[in-house]
Amino acid sequence: MTSQPLLAPFRMGDIDLRNRVVMAPLTRARAGMVDHVPTMLQAEYYAQRASAGLIVSEASAISADGFGWAGTSGLWTPEQVRGWRRVTDAVHAAGGRIFAQLWHTGAIAHPDVLGGKNPLSASDVNLLFETVTPVGRKPTVDPRPMTREEIQRTVQDFGRAARNAMEAGFDGVQILANYLYLLAQFLNRTTNRRTDEYGGDIEARSRILFEVIEAVLSVVDPARVGVKISPMHEGGPFAAHEETLPMAEHVVRRLDGYGISHLLLMGNNTDFTGTPLEALSGDGMFRHFRPLFRGTLIANTNMTADRGNRLVAEGLADLVAFGRPYIANPDLIERIAAGAPFAEIDWSTVYTNGPQGYSDYPALRQRAA
Ligand SMILES: Cc1cc2nc3c(=O)[nH]c(=O)nc-3n(C[C@H](O)[C@H](O)[C@H](O)COP(=O)(O)O)c2cc1C
């Protein structure tokens, strides 16, 4: 079974990975509620999954302003850096590799987690989604448009968080630029109505992203910096429109010039039928973007071992990221090697506290014993 392409080693930038399987970033809300410090429980959970070629951590906020989801972790205080050090040490001791995912939630935050202040965004467009507060989910509010000074500070905060991540022992960082969060709020025409140099056409709307990338590259080697981006159709203000794909193409083409570590590309996780993204359904996403990016391309969303092996064999992906399967299968690699079925997720415990439904999913071997 070791002839499976997914199980072959791979060199990503200057790092040797022992296989081509990536654990996709998964927010699990097990960090300290007040200090946002990663816990020993998180160290145990990540170490259990260290046989992945690469782990991308759960999204971690770059600053207090960028924090917007109760129970998630941060990367702006010394205590948070020390907390993450326990995680990276545990993963490295188990022979794994781990990148930190850098996150600013922007308008997906609530005054309840921001000391009563409204969240920041490109413009004052309510995302009409839900946000997670310490007392449960609440509807998003109208965000406050960032001043240019706040944009500059945020760019610097990304750089500082990247430096903190390397100090915490991460092997690299990944910038979260898709879904509905701050950078995506700038990229998206519907949520960015600015009239200054950060709004307007595709180039202007992506300005903040490239400033962030350059701030991160000023402190971390490009071989250790990745980006997660993909055109998405999430409904509401994030429904795909005719500029969604051109924006993603523009960003990926420009990223290609930086010689970065990787691009983590999600396939469709919603139905693209009837949207301008229809042709990108299924493997269409990887076929479309593979020629635009010469670095390591990580394909994600609805992967199985068979599909992942095929995408690597066909040259459509270098690495394959599994998100949901890693929740219930700490030993995903062993299961792929054995051709064993993947265990099912208990969704009721995905975002709760403590080890239940987090670090207590058994490996195949434990189950057999
Ligand atoms: C519980 C859960 C938490 C997630 N948290 C994050 C996150 O913190 N950052 C991120 O970029 N994506 C996050 N995602 C998306 C996954 O990384 C992945 O892109 C998505 O689940 C598709 O992969 P899959 O089909 O293998 O699950 C999350 C997904 C789930 C199910």
The ligand as an SDF file (V2000), in Angstrom:
LIG
                    3D

 31 33  0  0  0  0  0  0  0  0999 V2000
  -14.9400   22.4600   12.4530 C   0  0  0  0  0  0  0  0  0  0  0  0
  -14.2480   23.1890   11.3450 C   0  0  0  0  0  0  0  0  0  0  0  0
  -13.3920   24.2390   11.6420 C   0  0  0  0  0  0  0  0  0  0  0  0
  -12.6970   24.9140   10.6270 C   0  0  0  0  0  0  0  0  0  0  0  0
  -11.8180   25.9040   10.9580 N   0  0  0  0  0  0  0  0  0  0  0  0
  -11.0820   26.5030    9.9830 C   0  0  0  0  0  0  0  0  0  0  0  0
  -10.0740   27.4560   10.3050 C   0  0  0  0  0  0  0  0  0  0  0  0
   -9.7960   27.7470   11.4720 O   0  0  0  0  0  0  0  0  0  0  0  0
   -9.3970   28.0280    9.2750 N   0  0  0  0  0  0  0  0  0  0  0  0
   -9.6530   27.6980    7.9610 C   0  0  0  0  0  0  0  0  0  0  0  0
   -9.0160   28.2380    7.0590 O   0  0  0  0  0  0  0  0  0  0  0  0
  -10.5800   26.7940    7.6460 N   0  0  0  0  0  0  0  0  0  0  0  0
  -11.2780   26.1670    8.6130 C   0  0  0  0  0  0  0  0  0  0  0  0
  -12.1640   25.1980    8.2810 N   0  0  0  0  0  0  0  0  0  0  0  0
  -12.2350   24.7280    6.8820 C   0  0  0  0  0  0  0  0  0  0  0  0
  -11.2940   23.5430    6.6750 C   0  0  0  0  0  0  0  0  0  0  0  0
   -9.9370   23.9160    6.8630 O   0  0  0  0  0  0  0  0  0  0  0  0
  -11.4290   22.9430    5.2790 C   0  0  0  0  0  0  0  0  0  0  0  0
  -11.0320   23.9110    4.3340 O   0  0  0  0  0  0  0  0  0  0  0  0
  -12.8600   22.5290    4.9720 C   0  0  0  0  0  0  0  0  0  0  0  0
  -13.4310   21.8270    6.0520 O   0  0  0  0  0  0  0  0  0  0  0  0
  -12.8950   21.6250    3.7170 C   0  0  0  0  0  0  0  0  0  0  0  0
  -12.1170   20.4530    3.9330 O   0  0  0  0  0  0  0  0  0  0  0  0
  -12.8290   19.0440    4.2720 P   0  0  0  0  0  0  0  0  0  0  0  0
  -13.8370   18.7970    3.1970 O   0  0  0  0  0  0  0  0  0  0  0  0
  -11.7090   18.0350    4.2690 O   0  0  0  0  0  0  0  0  0  0  0  0
  -13.4720   19.1770    5.6260 O   0  0  0  0  0  0  0  0  0  0  0  0
  -12.8930   24.5360    9.2790 C   0  0  0  0  0  0  0  0  0  0  0  0
  -13.7840   23.4910    8.9820 C   0  0  0  0  0  0  0  0  0  0  0  0
  -14.4470   22.8240    9.9780 C   0  0  0  0  0  0  0  0  0  0  0  0
  -15.3460   21.6770    9.6190 C   0  0  0  0  0  0  0  0  0  0  0  0
  1  2  1  0
  2  3  1  0
  2 30  2  0
  3  4  2  0
  4  5  1  0
  4 28  1  0
  5  6  2  0
  6  7  1  0
  6 13  1  0
  7  8  2  0
  7  9  1  0
  9 10  1  0
 10 11  2  0
 10 12  1  0
 12 13  2  0
 13 14  1  0
 14 15  1  0
 14 28  1  0
 15 16  1  0
 16 17  1  0
 16 18  1  0
 18 19  1  0
 18 20  1  0
 20 21  1  0
 20 22  1  0
 22 23  1  0
 23 24  1  0
 24 25  2  0
 24 26  1  0
 24 27  1  0
 28 29  2  0
 29 30  1  0
 30 31  1  0
M  END
$$$$
